[in-house]
Amino acid sequence: MPTRERWTAAFAGLCLALLPAVLPPLPPVPASLLPAAEAQQVLRIGAIPDQNPEKLNRLYGLVADELSQQLGVKVSYVPVTDYAAAVSAFRTGSLDLVWFGGLTGVQASLQKPGAQMLAQRDIDAQFYTVFIANARSGIKPIQNQKGLVALKGKRFTFGSESSTSGRLMPQYFLAQAGVKLADFAGGAPGFSGSHDATIALVQSGTYDAGAVNEQVWKSNLRSGKANRSKVVQIWRTPSYPDYLWLGQPNLDQRFGKGFSAKLRQSIISWRPTDPEQKQILSLFGAQQFTTVKPGEYKQIEQVGRQIGKIR
């Protein structure tokens, strides 16, 4: 090959080698053109940590599997550290679907306009708190709400500070009976962090009495974790609305038109006749889920504002 031709070939090769560094990067491929596996969205679900982590991981792992099968999308359960973290994760969009208590559900929906109250359990329209006492505390069963004055001067604990059934509504009923938080031993109540912890602390005698979610109380009695010879129910509150599934406003935009309705219908369709769904419903302490009437949660918002949990 003549010298001139050799130089021409070498120069062309050098240009080809440098071409990727000279040209600007290509724009990303639109998600609609990616293979299905790469473009797949993940539905991130969460829940307030109102019970022990072992039970929560089991329950919401089952929920994730069931929803994934029904909806045809990947579903992932993301645990959170506390009630406030669940609200924060929903506000920032880190969680797409969250199982909230009444108070946290209202807090989250107020912070995220357009949030969708998708479903509640059959027991949530009329929910209850039970007041419990250590069997050796000397506290007798309370016949009516006015009898809550017997708790003055006692060591008393709520659950989480943001719990509807473990703090908000019990405090509301105590206030109606004339019992202020400063009336408890030490000038303030305790906050155990969860219903299971409240039961354990009252049963051990660390506290004389406490307020817990009725469903968790019954579950602890069935499992034997609550020993009737050591801890007893002393009063049951009037009913109020509680837990609900809250979804992000943009679910249809992310997962396709009609996805929110499909998600709601999937949850509402769960029945004890299906083995997997039966496990989920049993862990939720319900027979089925139903639609939500958002107006029923106005009471929760009003009480939340009264005690300063909603501003």
C-alpha positions in Angstrom: 0.0 0.0 0.0 1.4 3.4 -0.9 2.5 5.7 1.9 -0.3 8.2 1.3 -3.0 5.5 1.4 -1.6 4.1 4.7 -1.7 7.6 6.3 -5.3 8.1 5.1 -6.4 4.7 6.5 -4.7 5.4 9.9 -6.3 8.8 10.1 -9.8 7.4 9.4 -9.3 4.7 12.1 -8.3 7.4 14.7 -11.4 9.4 13.9 -13.6 6.4 14.4 -11.9 5.7 17.8 -12.5 9.3 19.0 -16.1 9.6 17.7 -17.8 8.4 21.0 -15.9 11.0 23.0 -16.7 13.9 20.6 -20.4 13.3 20.0 -22.9 14.2 22.7 -24.6 11.3 24.6 -27.8 9.9 23.2 -31.0 10.8 25.1 -32.5 8.1 27.3 -34.9 5.6 25.7 -38.5 6.4 26.6 -40.0 3.9 29.1 -42.7 3.0 26.5 -39.9 1.7 24.2 -38.0 -0.3 26.9 -38.5 -4.0 27.4 -41.4 -4.7 29.8 -39.1 -5.9 32.6 -37.1 -2.6 32.5 -40.1 -0.3 32.2 -42.1 -2.0 35.0 -43.2 0.3 37.8 -43.0 -0.9 41.5 -46.0 -0.3 43.7 -44.4 0.5 47.1 -46.7 -0.2 50.1 -46.2 0.6 53.7 -48.1 0.7 57.0 -47.9 2.4 60.4 -45.9 0.2 62.8 -48.7 -0.4 65.3 -47.7 -4.0 66.1 -44.5 -6.0 66.4 -42.3 -6.1 63.3 -42.5 -9.8 62.9 -46.3 -9.7 62.4 -46.1 -6.7 60.2 -43.5 -8.3 57.9 -45.6 -11.4 57.6 -48.8 -9.6 56.9 -47.6 -7.0 54.4 -45.4 -9.6 52.6 -48.7 -11.5 52.0 -50.4 -8.3 50.9 -47.6 -7.5 48.5 -47.8 -11.0 46.9 -51.6 -10.9 46.6 -51.7 -7.5 45.0 -48.9 -8.3 42.7 -50.7 -11.4 41.4 -54.1 -9.5 41.1 -52.7 -6.3 39.5 -49.9 -7.7 37.4 -47.3 -5.3 38.7 -44.4 -5.7 41.1 -45.4 -4.8 44.7 -42.8 -4.2 47.4 -43.4 -3.7 51.2 -41.3 -0.9 52.7 -41.2 -0.9 56.5 -41.0 2.4 58.4 -39.7 3.3 61.8 -42.7 5.0 63.3 -46.0 6.7 62.6 -44.5 10.0 61.6 -42.2 8.3 59.2 -45.2 6.7 57.4 -46.8 10.1 57.0 -43.6 11.7 55.8 -42.9 8.8 53.3 -46.4 9.3 51.8 -46.0 13.1 51.6 -42.7 12.8 49.7 -44.0 10.0 47.4 -41.7 7.3 48.8 -44.7 5.1 49.4 -47.6 4.7 47.0 -50.1 2.9 49.2 -50.1 3.0 53.0 -52.2 1.3 55.7 -52.8 4.3 58.1 -54.7 4.7 61.3 -57.5 7.3 61.2 -55.3 10.1 62.5 -52.3 9.4 60.4 -54.5 8.9 57.4 -56.1 12.3 57.9 -52.7 13.9 58.4 -51.3 12.3 55.3 -54.3 13.2 53.1 -54.2 16.8 54.3 -50.5 17.0 53.4 -51.1 15.4 49.9 -54.1 17.0 48.1 -55.8 14.4 45.9 -54.8 11.4 48.1 -57.3 8.6 47.7 -59.0 6.9 50.6 -59.4 3.5 48.9 -60.6 1.0 51.4 -61.2 0.1 55.0 -62.0 -3.1 56.9 -65.5 -4.0 57.7 -64.7 -3.2 61.4 -63.3 0.3 60.8 -66.5 2.3 60.5 -67.2 1.4 64.1 -63.9 0.9 65.9 -63.1 0.7 69.6 -60.4 1.3 72.1 -60.2 -0.7 75.3 -58.7 0.5 78.6 -56.8 -2.2 80.4 -55.3 -2.4 83.9 -52.8 -4.5 85.7 -54.7 -7.0 87.8 -52.8 -5.9 91.0 -53.4 -2.2 90.4 -56.6 -2.1 92.4 -58.4 -0.5 89.5 -62.0 -1.9 89.1 -64.0 -2.3 85.9 -65.5 1.1 84.8 -69.2 1.1 84.3 -69.5 4.4 82.3 -67.3 7.1 80.9 -67.4 9.2 84.0 -65.7 6.4 85.9 -62.5 7.2 84.0 -61.7 9.6 86.9 -60.5 6.5 88.7 -57.4 6.7 86.6 -56.3 10.0 88.1 -53.0 9.5 90.0 -52.3 6.2 88.2 -49.4 5.3 86.0 -51.0 5.4 82.6 -49.6 4.8 79.1 -50.9 5.4 75.6 -49.4 3.7 72.5 -47.8 5.8 69.8 -48.3 9.6 70.1 -50.0 9.5 66.7 -52.2 6.5 67.2 -55.9 7.0 66.7 -57.0 4.0 68.9 -54.0 4.2 71.3 -53.9 7.9 71.9 -56.2 10.3 70.0 -59.6 8.9 70.9 -58.7 7.6 74.4 -57.4 11.1 75.2 -60.6 12.6 73.9 -62.8 10.3 76.0 -60.6 11.0 79.1 -61.0 14.7 78.6 -64.8 14.4 78.3 -64.7 12.7 81.7 -62.6 15.5 83.2 -59.3 13.7 83.2 -56.3 15.8 82.0 -52.9 14.3 81.0 -51.3 16.1 84.0 -53.6 14.1 86.3 -51.7 10.9 85.8 -48.9 9.8 88.1 -45.8 11.8 87.4 -47.8 14.6 85.8 -47.9 13.0 82.4 -48.8 9.7 80.6 -46.3 7.4 79.0 -46.2 6.5 75.3 -45.2 2.9 74.6 -44.9 3.2 70.8 -47.3 0.4 69.9 -50.3 -1.5 71.1 -48.4 -4.7 71.8 -45.9 -2.7 73.9 -48.7 -1.1 75.9 -50.2 -4.5 76.8 -46.8 -5.9 77.8 -46.0 -2.8 80.0 -49.4 -2.9 81.8 -49.2 -6.7 82.2 -45.7 -6.4 83.7 -46.8 -3.7 86.2 -44.6 -1.0 84.7 -47.9 1.0 84.2 -51.1 0.6 86.2 -53.3 1.1 83.1 -53.3 1.9 79.4 -55.3 2.3 76.2 -55.1 -0.2 73.3 -56.7 -1.0 70.0 -59.5 -3.6 70.7 -58.4 -5.8 67.8 -54.8 -6.1 69.1 -56.1 -6.7 72.6 -58.3 -9.6 71.4 -55.4 -11.0 69.3 -53.1 -10.9 72.3 -55.7 -12.7 74.4 -56.1 -15.5 71.7 -52.3 -15.9 71.4 -51.8 -16.0 75.1 -49.5 -13.0 75.1 -52.0 -11.2 77.3 -52.6 -13.2 80.5 -56.0 -12.5 82.1 -54.7 -13.2 85.5 -52.2 -10.3 85.1 -54.0 -7.8 82.8 -57.7 -7.1 82.4 -60.1 -5.0 80.4 -61.7 -2.3 82.4 -63.6 -0.2 79.9 -64.6 -0.1 76.2 -65.0 3.3 74.4 -67.9 4.3 72.2 -67.2 3.6 68.5 -65.4 5.9 66.0 -63.9 5.4 62.5 -60.3 4.2 62.2 -57.9 2.5 59.8 -57.8 2.9 56.0 -55.8 2.3 52.8 -54.6 5.6 51.4 -53.3 5.8 47.8 -51.2 8.5 46.0 -53.0 10.9 43.7 -50.9 9.9 40.7 -51.4 6.1 40.6 -53.3 6.3 37.3 -50.6 8.4 35.7 -47.9 6.0 36.8 -49.6 2.6 36.3 -52.2 3.3 33.7 -55.7 4.7 33.4 -58.1 3.0 35.9 -55.4 1.6 38.1 -56.7 3.2 41.3 -60.2 1.7 40.7 -58.6 -1.7 40.0 -56.5 -1.5 43.1 -59.5 -0.6 45.3 -61.5 -3.5 43.7 -58.7 -6.0 44.3 -58.6 -5.1 48.0 -62.4 -5.2 48.4 -62.5 -8.6 46.6 -60.5 -10.4 49.3 -62.6 -13.2 50.9 -61.9 -16.0 53.5 -62.8 -18.6 50.9 -59.5 -18.0 49.2 -56.6 -19.6 51.3 -54.1 -16.7 50.7 -56.7 -14.0 51.2 -58.0 -15.7 54.3 -54.5 -15.4 55.9 -54.4 -11.7 55.1 -57.9 -11.0 56.5 -57.2 -13.1 59.6 -54.1 -11.0 60.3 -56.1 -7.8 59.8 -58.8 -9.2 62.1 -61.5 -8.7 59.5 -63.9 -10.6 57.3 -63.5 -8.3 54.3 -62.6 -4.7 53.2 -65.2 -2.1 52.1 -65.2 1.3 50.4 -64.5 4.4 52.5 -66.8 7.3 53.3 -64.3 10.1 53.7 -66.8 12.3 55.6 -66.7 9.9 58.5 -63.1 10.9 59.2 -64.1 14.5 59.8 -64.5 13.5 63.5 -60.9 12.3 63.6 -59.7 15.6 62.0 -61.7 17.6 64.6 -60.3 15.7 67.6 -56.8 15.9 66.1 -57.1 19.7 65.9 -58.4 19.8 69.4 -55.4 18.1 70.9 -52.9 19.7 68.6 -52.0 16.7 66.4 -53.4 18.5 63.3 -52.7 22.2 62.7 
